[in-house]
Amino acid sequence: MIRALSLFFTLLISNSVYAETVKSTVVLLSVDGFSYDYLQKYKPKNILNFAKSGVSAPLLPVYPSKTFPNHLSIITGAYPVNHGIIHNRFYHPELNQKYHLSAGKENATWITADPFWSVAEENSIKSAVYFWPESQALGHTPPTYNIPYNKIVTNKARFKQLIKWLKLPSAERPHFLVGYFSTVDSAGHHYGIDSPQITSEIRKFDVLFGDFLEKISNEIDQPINIILVSDHGMTPIKKEATIFTEATFKYIDIKSDGITVTYSDTQLFFYFDKTKVSKETQLNIEKQLKLNQLENEKPYSVYSKGNYPERWHFNADVEIVPNIILEAKAPASFSNKANPTVFNGATHGYDPKYNRQLDGLFIAAGTDITQNKIIKPFQNIHIFPLMNKLLGLKEHEGIDGKQQVLESIIK
């Protein structure tokens, strides 16, 4: 396998002579829930060798460190308030609907920034997506090839299809490809970050990734840049630190008309209909939540709209931003069940500033990427302009990501 990886990197470098006549290809792969510290903790040999032949860094999640907002930030180059998906679970007052995963395929209102595959397609670059959150969203130019999420499809089948796309005739071949893999995240949630199960899932992915690189080195004859990322890391939670929401809301009538609460294990979002809930009532609810937290020493913080930490980028005056956020502090988590029968071993979603285990993974290697370099941590919104540059497109306006953050890693 090591020899195959060496051949792969030799091929990428030698293929650069074709860059003037053949479009380079960008392959973006996401391993959901792969913490940056897994590299040294589990030492996946193929991923580590890949990192040595390219550039690596801890990838900082946007807030909250949940799957959908971060995958959308990676693919749009925008913070959640600007791409529209601020959490896996939130409320849209204008639609009067709670968001559910992949709701964008039903209503174009949810996604408010262009995915990179749309930008590529609009610049005559074919794209192919094998699973990515909101890849079916309406209102944007779709990828040429798109296989929507299906959890029963194996990782091996996903890699196999990526190779098939790369081997298509020139006129049909995509030059921007996306793949998504969720097994590491699932193992972390269900069994914890020190479990035999997550060790096994990381090993199995690493073998498949090595096989993928081997096939590229032996079967693909085009210049390629591969970017391997994760949306966030994972941190342990403790059952004894569970925050039961029924007790938290003891003195608050959250079922009142005009009050909507969305629940997750790391945040509670409160929305108030200002036509039905007075400012005085809103302030009183905020006061009661803070008193409950202080008097009972609960491991959460209370924040209100307009006063969120700047690093969250949540202070925009848009309807989807909640009026109040209850933010759990790891290893505590929220539960709306009086006696949970299932307890997860680890989770994510917290403010990344206070837990570096939530750092995701970034490794890029290929024809146009500098070799054997570790760079300082950066936010995932800057991957979009990197891909833009690698494909030779003009700098995309109206996003939060900046080209200068990663331009030094391009040869």
PyMOL commands that set and color helices and strands:
alter all, ss='L'
color gray80, all
select helices_A, chain A and resi 2-18+38-42+45-52+67-76+80-83+103-105+116-122+155-166+183-191+196-219+239-241+245-248+279-295+310-312+352-354+356-358+380-390+403-405+407-409
alter helices_A, ss='H'
color red, helices_A
select strands_A, chain A and resi 25-31+55-60+91-92+97-98+127-130+145-147+176-181+224-229+235-236+242-244+259-263+267-272+300-304+324-328+333-335+346-347+360-366+373-374+378-379
alter strands_A, ss='S'
color yellow, strands_A
deselect
rebuild
show_as cartoon
